[in-house]
């Protein structure tokens, strides 16, 4: 594989200035994205697909007064650049005015961060195949069937405006997930992770975990739904906490449309709403969860405390809503770190008289935004705990629960670890603990493995 292609800082700045020179609008913003991606998929203990790709995109936003529109292209030649500028301007003249448009930003100051690692940028198809073998070969030796997906990227983002703003960041990222099934189809185990630095990925350990869970989850038995003590592994915790963190929007709260709305008007900033052991911070410069230090508008993403000792400290304020409320805009938490404890999952199990150990959650769907109530299913390893030990696997269950309830019913927490946060295991990475909690609500059984 050739060296990864992406636009350098110099190339991005030169390209942005050329595009802005074509603009006749009152205001203009250019967003440039470019990246090289690689992926390998495997099934039935062997590689099924592998590929590498490069693409870039340029979005031009033009404004005449408060009439704003955008156009996107992946053509980088002069003709393509002129065409995308002209298209955005033609559309801007046609659309209604946007009363919330505040114009573009001028020069900003950003925290210095570059989550770029050669181990990820220089990964080859042969290295990806070797990673797959670290799961597929042990699975085959134990009579199991492994599947999974490995993906990595190297790329850059840039933002520039007519008012003199220019922001640039480059980064790398990788993720690996595997599901291992027993030949009889009754057992399933999953493991996955994501890192900016591929050298930190322990693929053999992930494979061993998935294989062990698949073996232990054979022939699951049914248990009664109801309110259970649960031990949620970190991926399951991230699945739920994400629903809260990325719903912390000030406008929705102030307009009475969210859990964070205050009775009688306003929002709950300053109120205690979670267990006092819970704090959540986003910091693009934190090496554990490094992310792009600016938004698509070029607004800085700075270190922000969202929850401190259970108290709501901040909500996400976009530029318009911040100006309306005479506060500073916040940027957006691309990733976050949650506080934890010092208990291991093994200690949680030993302390549990009767409960369930849950690997991860899926098919997550909203029920009530005012309480952040969601429903979904357990998946790929759900186990019954009795008298301090795992006694059997259980059939998957449908749950109806809110991260608010979960984070108010905490018994124990582990040290936070980095996991992928989306239910497919291929999303952004966050830092969360495993949690033992009381009264987690399960409503029915599922025969799905």
Secondary structure, DSSP 8 states (H G I E B T S, - for coil): --------HHHHHHHHHHHHHT--SSEEEEEEEEEEEEEEEEETTEEEEEEEEEEEEEEEEEEETTEEEEEEE---SHHHHHHHHHHHHHHHHHS---TT-----B-----------HHHHT--HHHHHHHHHHHHHHHHHTTEEEEEEEEEEEEEEEEEETTB-EEEEEEEEEEEEEEEEETTSS-EEEEEEEESSGGG--HHHHHHHHHHHHHHTSS-B----EEEEEEE-HHHHHHHHHHHHTT-BHHHHHTT-STTB-TTSSB-TT-B-S-TT--EEE-TT-TTS---SB-TT--B---EEEEETTEE---B--HHHHHHTTS------SS-EE---S--HHHHHHT-SEEEEEEEEEEEEEEETTTTEEEEEEEEEEEEEETTEEEEEB--EEEEEEHHHHTTSEEEE---EEEE-STTS-S-EEEE--EEEEEEEEEEE----
